[in-house]
Structure formats: structure tokens, C-alpha cells
């Protein structure tokens, strides 16, 4: 999303210091699935990045890319 794009009518989500804005319908879906969790993942091959999971935190085990 561009910084100057309006967030009017969108729901604010926050996880681990990361903020996102989503439509109400999508937010209800996420709540029904257990919410959204954002974590920073480090690895040797590319330095890592962010893993976004839906559901209970840790439901993917120790490897968030295995879901």
C-alpha cells in the first residue's frame, strides 16, 4: 500500500510492531481463523524476512515455511 493511500473504512491490524490495514470482510475471516501473526525469520541462505501466518501462533511448528 502506498503511504498516501487512504485507510478510511479499513481495519487496523498489528502484530509484533507491524501494522497493516485490511477490509472488514477479510478481518472477520482472519478472526475466525485465529488471527494473523507476523514474525521475523532469520536463515542463512537469504538472510530471512517476515513470515505471516494465520491461526494460532506456533501452529506451524519450528519452521513457519512448512505450513
MARPA-880327 format. One line per field, with one value per atom (N, C-alpha, C, O, CB): atom name; chain; x, y, z; residue in three letters; residue number from 1. Coordinates in Angstrom, 1 decimal. Atoms other than C-alpha are relative to their C-alpha. Glycine has a CB too. Layout:
N
atomo: (CA,...)
cadena: (A,...)
u: (X,...)
v: (Y,...)
w: (Z,...)
residuo: (ala,...)
num: (NUM,...)
REM end
This chain:
67
atomo: (N,CA,C,O,CB,N,CA,C,O,CB,N,CA,C,O,CB,N,CA,C,O,CB,N,CA,C,O,CB,N,CA,C,O,CB,N,CA,C,O,CB,N,CA,C,O,CB,N,CA,C,O,CB,N,CA,C,O,CB,N,CA,C,O,CB,N,CA,C,O,CB,N,CA,C,O,CB,N,CA,C,O,CB,N,CA,C,O,CB,N,CA,C,O,CB,N,CA,C,O,CB,N,CA,C,O,CB,N,CA,C,O,CB,N,CA,C,O,CB,N,CA,C,O,CB,N,CA,C,O,CB,N,CA,C,O,CB,N,CA,C,O,CB,N,CA,C,O,CB,N,CA,C,O,CB,N,CA,C,O,CB,N,CA,C,O,CB,N,CA,C,O,CB,N,CA,C,O,CB,N,CA,C,O,CB,N,CA,C,O,CB,N,CA,C,O,CB,N,CA,C,O,CB,N,CA,C,O,CB,N,CA,C,O,CB,N,CA,C,O,CB,N,CA,C,O,CB,N,CA,C,O,CB,N,CA,C,O,CB,N,CA,C,O,CB,N,CA,C,O,CB,N,CA,C,O,CB,N,CA,C,O,CB,N,CA,C,O,CB,N,CA,C,O,CB,N,CA,C,O,CB,N,CA,C,O,CB,N,CA,C,O,CB,N,CA,C,O,CB,N,CA,C,O,CB,N,CA,C,O,CB,N,CA,C,O,CB,N,CA,C,O,CB,N,CA,C,O,CB,N,CA,C,O,CB,N,CA,C,O,CB,N,CA,C,O,CB,N,CA,C,O,CB,N,CA,C,O,CB,N,CA,C,O,CB,N,CA,C,O,CB,N,CA,C,O,CB,N,CA,C,O,CB,N,CA,C,O,CB,N,CA,C,O,CB,N,CA,C,O,CB)
cadena: (A,A,A,A,A,A,A,A,A,A,A,A,A,A,A,A,A,A,A,A,A,A,A,A,A,A,A,A,A,A,A,A,A,A,A,A,A,A,A,A,A,A,A,A,A,A,A,A,A,A,A,A,A,A,A,A,A,A,A,A,A,A,A,A,A,A,A,A,A,A,A,A,A,A,A,A,A,A,A,A,A,A,A,A,A,A,A,A,A,A,A,A,A,A,A,A,A,A,A,A,A,A,A,A,A,A,A,A,A,A,A,A,A,A,A,A,A,A,A,A,A,A,A,A,A,A,A,A,A,A,A,A,A,A,A,A,A,A,A,A,A,A,A,A,A,A,A,A,A,A,A,A,A,A,A,A,A,A,A,A,A,A,A,A,A,A,A,A,A,A,A,A,A,A,A,A,A,A,A,A,A,A,A,A,A,A,A,A,A,A,A,A,A,A,A,A,A,A,A,A,A,A,A,A,A,A,A,A,A,A,A,A,A,A,A,A,A,A,A,A,A,A,A,A,A,A,A,A,A,A,A,A,A,A,A,A,A,A,A,A,A,A,A,A,A,A,A,A,A,A,A,A,A,A,A,A,A,A,A,A,A,A,A,A,A,A,A,A,A,A,A,A,A,A,A,A,A,A,A,A,A,A,A,A,A,A,A,A,A,A,A,A,A,A,A,A,A,A,A,A,A,A,A,A,A,A,A,A,A,A,A,A,A,A,A,A,A,A,A,A,A,A,A,A,A,A,A,A,A,A,A,A,A,A,A)
u: (0.8,0.0,0.9,1.9,-1.0,-0.7,1.3,-0.2,-1.3,-0.3,0.1,1.9,-1.2,-1.8,1.2,1.1,-0.6,-1.4,-2.3,0.4,1.3,-3.4,-0.8,-0.3,0.2,0.9,-6.4,-0.2,-0.3,-1.3,0.3,-7.1,-1.5,-1.9,1.0,1.4,-10.7,-0.8,-0.7,-0.6,0.9,-13.1,0.8,0.2,-0.6,-0.8,-10.2,0.2,0.2,1.3,-0.3,-9.5,1.5,2.2,-0.7,-1.4,-6.1,0.4,-0.2,0.4,-0.5,-4.2,1.5,2.2,0.0,-1.3,-1.0,0.5,-0.2,0.1,-0.6,1.4,1.5,2.1,-0.4,-1.4,4.9,0.6,1.7,0.7,-0.5,5.2,-0.3,0.1,1.4,0.3,4.0,-1.5,-2.3,0.3,1.4,0.8,-0.5,0.3,-0.2,0.6,-1.5,-1.4,-2.0,0.2,1.4,-4.9,-0.7,-0.2,-0.2,0.8,-7.5,-1.4,-1.9,0.3,1.5,-11.1,-0.7,-0.2,-0.5,0.7,-13.7,-0.3,-0.2,-1.3,0.3,-14.7,1.2,1.0,-0.6,-1.3,-11.1,0.3,0.8,1.1,-0.3,-10.7,-0.8,-0.3,-0.2,0.9,-13.7,0.5,0.4,-1.4,-0.6,-12.2,1.2,1.3,0.4,-1.2,-8.9,-0.3,0.3,0.9,0.4,-10.6,-0.6,-0.3,-1.1,0.6,-12.5,1.1,0.9,-1.0,-1.1,-9.2,1.0,2.0,0.7,-1.0,-7.4,0.9,1.8,0.8,-0.8,-6.0,1.2,1.5,0.5,-1.2,-2.8,1.2,1.1,-0.1,-1.2,0.7,1.2,1.3,0.3,-1.1,3.8,1.3,1.4,-0.2,-1.3,7.3,1.1,1.0,0.1,-1.2,10.8,0.7,0.9,0.9,-0.7,12.6,1.3,1.5,-0.9,-1.3,16.3,0.4,0.1,1.0,-0.6,18.0,1.3,1.6,-0.9,-1.4,21.5,-0.1,0.8,0.8,0.0,20.5,-0.3,0.4,-1.0,0.4,18.9,-0.1,-0.5,-1.2,0.1,19.1,-1.3,-1.4,0.4,1.3,15.4,-0.9,-0.7,0.2,1.0,12.4,-1.2,-1.0,-0.5,1.1,8.9,-0.9,-1.1,-0.9,0.9,6.6,-1.4,-1.5,0.5,1.3,2.9,-0.8,-0.9,-0.7,0.8,0.7,-1.4,-1.6,0.7,1.4,-3.0,-0.3,-0.1,-1.0,0.3,-4.2,0.8,1.4,0.3,-0.7,-2.6,1.5,2.1,-0.3,-1.4,0.9,0.7,0.4,0.5,-0.7,3.3,-0.6,-0.1,0.2,0.7,0.8,0.8,0.5,-1.3,-0.8,3.4,1.3,2.0,0.5,-1.2,6.0,1.2,1.0,0.3,-1.1,9.5,0.4,1.2,1.2,-0.3,9.6,-1.3,-2.2,0.5,1.2,7.0,-0.2,-1.3,0.0,0.1,7.7,-0.6,-0.7,1.3,0.5,6.4,-1.5,-2.1,0.5,1.5,2.7,-0.5,-1.7,-0.5)
v: (-1.2,0.0,1.2,1.3,0.0,-1.2,3.4,0.8,0.8,0.9,-0.7,5.7,1.0,1.3,0.8,-1.0,8.3,-0.6,0.2,1.0,0.7,5.7,0.1,-0.1,-1.4,-0.2,6.3,-1.4,-2.4,0.6,1.2,3.8,0.1,-0.7,-0.2,-0.1,5.0,-1.2,-1.8,1.3,1.2,2.1,-1.3,-2.3,0.1,1.2,-0.3,-0.3,0.6,0.1,0.4,-2.3,0.0,-0.6,-1.3,0.0,-1.8,-1.2,-1.6,1.3,1.2,-4.9,0.2,0.9,-1.3,-0.2,-5.0,-1.3,-2.0,1.1,1.2,-7.9,0.2,0.5,-1.2,-0.1,-7.7,1.3,1.3,-1.2,-1.3,-4.0,0.3,1.4,0.1,-0.2,-4.4,0.4,-0.3,-1.3,-0.5,-2.5,-0.2,0.0,1.4,0.2,-3.5,0.5,0.5,-1.4,-0.4,-2.3,-0.9,-1.1,1.5,0.9,-4.7,0.3,1.0,-1.5,-0.2,-4.8,-0.7,-1.7,-0.4,0.6,-5.6,-1.5,-2.3,0.7,1.4,-8.9,-0.9,-2.0,-0.1,0.8,-10.1,-0.1,-1.2,0.6,0.1,-9.2,-1.0,-1.7,1.4,0.9,-11.2,-1.5,-2.3,0.2,1.3,-14.2,-0.3,-1.4,0.0,0.3,-13.8,-0.3,-1.2,1.3,0.3,-13.6,-1.4,-2.1,1.1,1.3,-16.8,-1.1,-2.2,-0.2,1.0,-18.5,0.1,-0.7,0.2,-0.2,-17.3,1.2,1.3,-1.2,-1.2,-14.0,-0.2,-1.2,0.4,-0.1,-13.0,0.2,1.0,1.1,-0.1,-13.3,0.3,-0.4,-1.3,-0.4,-11.6,-0.2,0.4,1.4,0.2,-12.7,0.1,-0.1,-1.4,-0.1,-12.0,-1.3,-1.9,1.2,1.3,-15.2,0.2,0.9,-1.0,-0.1,-15.4,-1.4,-2.4,0.5,1.2,-18.0,0.3,1.4,-0.8,-0.2,-18.5,0.2,1.0,-1.2,0.0,-18.8,1.4,1.8,-0.9,-1.3,-15.3,1.0,2.2,-0.1,-1.0,-13.6,0.1,0.7,1.4,0.1,-14.1,1.1,1.6,0.2,-0.9,-11.9,-0.2,-0.6,-0.2,0.1,-11.9,-1.2,-1.5,1.3,1.2,-14.9,0.5,0.9,-1.2,-0.3,-14.2,-1.2,-2.0,1.0,1.2,-16.9,0.4,1.4,-1.0,-0.2,-17.2,-1.2,-2.3,0.1,1.0,-19.1,0.1,1.2,-1.4,-0.1,-19.9,0.2,-0.5,-1.3,-0.2,-18.6,-1.4,-2.0,1.1,1.3,-21.6,-1.2,-2.3,-0.1,1.2,-23.8,-0.7,-1.8,0.4,0.6,-24.4,-0.7,-1.3,1.1,0.6,-25.8,0.9,2.2,-1.3,-0.9,-24.5,0.6,1.5,-0.8,-0.5,-23.9,0.6,-0.1,-1.1,-0.6,-21.3,-0.2,0.0,1.5,0.2,-22.1,-1.4,-1.8,0.2,1.4,-25.7,-0.1,-1.2,-0.9,0.0,-24.7,-0.1,-0.1,1.3)
w: (0.0,0.0,0.0,0.7,1.2,0.0,-0.8,1.2,1.8,-1.3,-1.2,2.1,-0.1,1.0,0.4,0.2,0.7,-0.2,-0.4,-1.0,0.2,0.2,1.2,2.3,-0.5,-1.1,2.4,0.7,0.0,-0.5,-0.8,5.2,0.5,1.4,1.1,-0.5,5.7,-0.3,-1.4,-0.7,0.2,6.2,0.1,0.0,-1.3,-0.1,6.7,1.5,2.3,-0.7,-1.4,10.0,0.2,-0.7,0.3,-0.4,11.6,0.7,1.7,0.8,-0.6,12.4,0.5,-0.3,-0.9,-0.5,14.5,0.5,1.2,1.1,-0.5,15.2,0.0,-1.0,-0.9,-0.1,16.5,-0.5,-1.1,-0.6,0.5,15.7,-1.4,-1.9,0.3,1.4,12.1,-0.1,0.5,-0.9,0.1,11.2,-1.5,-2.4,0.4,1.3,8.3,0.1,1.1,-0.5,0.1,7.1,-1.0,-2.1,-0.4,0.9,5.7,0.0,0.8,0.5,0.1,4.6,1.1,1.6,-1.3,-1.0,7.2,-0.2,0.7,0.2,0.3,5.5,0.2,0.8,-1.4,-0.2,5.4,1.5,1.9,-0.8,-1.4,9.0,0.8,1.7,0.6,-0.7,10.1,-0.4,0.5,-0.5,0.4,8.1,0.9,1.4,-1.5,-0.8,9.9,1.5,2.1,0.0,-1.3,13.3,0.2,1.2,0.5,-0.1,12.6,-0.1,0.3,-1.1,0.2,11.7,1.2,1.2,-1.3,-1.1,14.9,-0.1,0.8,0.1,0.1,13.8,-0.9,-1.5,1.4,0.8,12.0,0.9,1.8,-1.1,-0.7,13.3,-0.9,-1.9,0.9,0.9,11.8,0.8,1.9,-0.6,-0.7,12.8,-1.0,-2.1,0.7,0.8,11.6,0.1,1.2,0.4,0.0,10.5,-0.6,-1.7,-0.9,0.5,10.0,-0.5,0.1,1.1,0.5,7.9,-0.8,-1.2,-1.0,0.6,6.3,-1.5,-2.0,0.3,1.4,2.7,-0.6,-1.5,-0.6,0.6,2.1,1.1,0.8,-0.7,-1.1,5.5,0.7,1.8,-0.6,-0.7,6.3,-0.5,-1.6,1.4,0.4,6.1,1.0,2.1,-1.4,-0.9,7.5,-0.4,-1.5,-0.1,0.2,8.0,0.5,1.6,0.7,-0.4,8.0,0.1,-0.9,-1.0,-0.2,9.5,0.4,1.1,1.0,-0.5,10.1,0.9,0.5,-1.2,-1.0,13.1,1.2,1.5,-0.6,-1.3,16.4,-0.2,-1.1,0.8,0.1,16.8,0.4,1.3,1.0,-0.3,16.6,-0.6,-0.4,1.4,0.5,14.8,-1.2,-1.6,-0.5,1.1,12.1,0.5,-0.2,-1.0,-0.6,14.5,0.0,0.0,-0.8,-0.1,14.5,-1.4,-1.5,0.5,1.3,10.7,-0.6,-1.1,-0.9,0.5,9.6,-1.5,-2.0,0.3,1.4,6.0,-0.4,-1.5,-0.7,0.3,6.4,0.0,-0.3,1.1,0.0,6.6,-1.4,-1.6,0.7)
residuo: (unk,unk,unk,unk,unk,unk,unk,unk,unk,unk,unk,unk,unk,unk,unk,unk,unk,unk,unk,unk,unk,unk,unk,unk,unk,unk,unk,unk,unk,unk,unk,unk,unk,unk,unk,unk,unk,unk,unk,unk,unk,unk,unk,unk,unk,unk,unk,unk,unk,unk,unk,unk,unk,unk,unk,unk,unk,unk,unk,unk,unk,unk,unk,unk,unk,unk,unk,unk,unk,unk,unk,unk,unk,unk,unk,unk,unk,unk,unk,unk,unk,unk,unk,unk,unk,unk,unk,unk,unk,unk,unk,unk,unk,unk,unk,unk,unk,unk,unk,unk,unk,unk,unk,unk,unk,unk,unk,unk,unk,unk,unk,unk,unk,unk,unk,unk,unk,unk,unk,unk,unk,unk,unk,unk,unk,unk,unk,unk,unk,unk,unk,unk,unk,unk,unk,unk,unk,unk,unk,unk,unk,unk,unk,unk,unk,unk,unk,unk,unk,unk,unk,unk,unk,unk,unk,unk,unk,unk,unk,unk,unk,unk,unk,unk,unk,unk,unk,unk,unk,unk,unk,unk,unk,unk,unk,unk,unk,unk,unk,unk,unk,unk,unk,unk,unk,unk,unk,unk,unk,unk,unk,unk,unk,unk,unk,unk,unk,unk,unk,unk,unk,unk,unk,unk,unk,unk,unk,unk,unk,unk,unk,unk,unk,unk,unk,unk,unk,unk,unk,unk,unk,unk,unk,unk,unk,unk,unk,unk,unk,unk,unk,unk,unk,unk,unk,unk,unk,unk,unk,unk,unk,unk,unk,unk,unk,unk,unk,unk,unk,unk,unk,unk,unk,unk,unk,unk,unk,unk,unk,unk,unk,unk,unk,unk,unk,unk,unk,unk,unk,unk,unk,unk,unk,unk,unk,unk,unk,unk,unk,unk,unk,unk,unk,unk,unk,unk,unk,unk,unk,unk,unk,unk,unk,unk,unk,unk,unk,unk,unk,unk,unk,unk,unk,unk,unk,unk,unk,unk,unk,unk,unk,unk,unk,unk,unk,unk,unk,unk,unk,unk,unk,unk,unk,unk,unk,unk,unk,unk,unk,unk,unk,unk,unk,unk,unk)
num: (1,1,1,1,1,2,2,2,2,2,3,3,3,3,3,4,4,4,4,4,5,5,5,5,5,6,6,6,6,6,7,7,7,7,7,8,8,8,8,8,9,9,9,9,9,10,10,10,10,10,11,11,11,11,11,12,12,12,12,12,13,13,13,13,13,14,14,14,14,14,15,15,15,15,15,16,16,16,16,16,17,17,17,17,17,18,18,18,18,18,19,19,19,19,19,20,20,20,20,20,21,21,21,21,21,22,22,22,22,22,23,23,23,23,23,24,24,24,24,24,25,25,25,25,25,26,26,26,26,26,27,27,27,27,27,28,28,28,28,28,29,29,29,29,29,30,30,30,30,30,31,31,31,31,31,32,32,32,32,32,33,33,33,33,33,34,34,34,34,34,35,35,35,35,35,36,36,36,36,36,37,37,37,37,37,38,38,38,38,38,39,39,39,39,39,40,40,40,40,40,41,41,41,41,41,42,42,42,42,42,43,43,43,43,43,44,44,44,44,44,45,45,45,45,45,46,46,46,46,46,47,47,47,47,47,48,48,48,48,48,49,49,49,49,49,50,50,50,50,50,51,51,51,51,51,52,52,52,52,52,53,53,53,53,53,54,54,54,54,54,55,55,55,55,55,56,56,56,56,56,57,57,57,57,57,58,58,58,58,58,59,59,59,59,59,60,60,60,60,60,61,61,61,61,61,62,62,62,62,62,63,63,63,63,63,64,64,64,64,64,65,65,65,65,65,66,66,66,66,66,67,67,67,67,67)
REM end
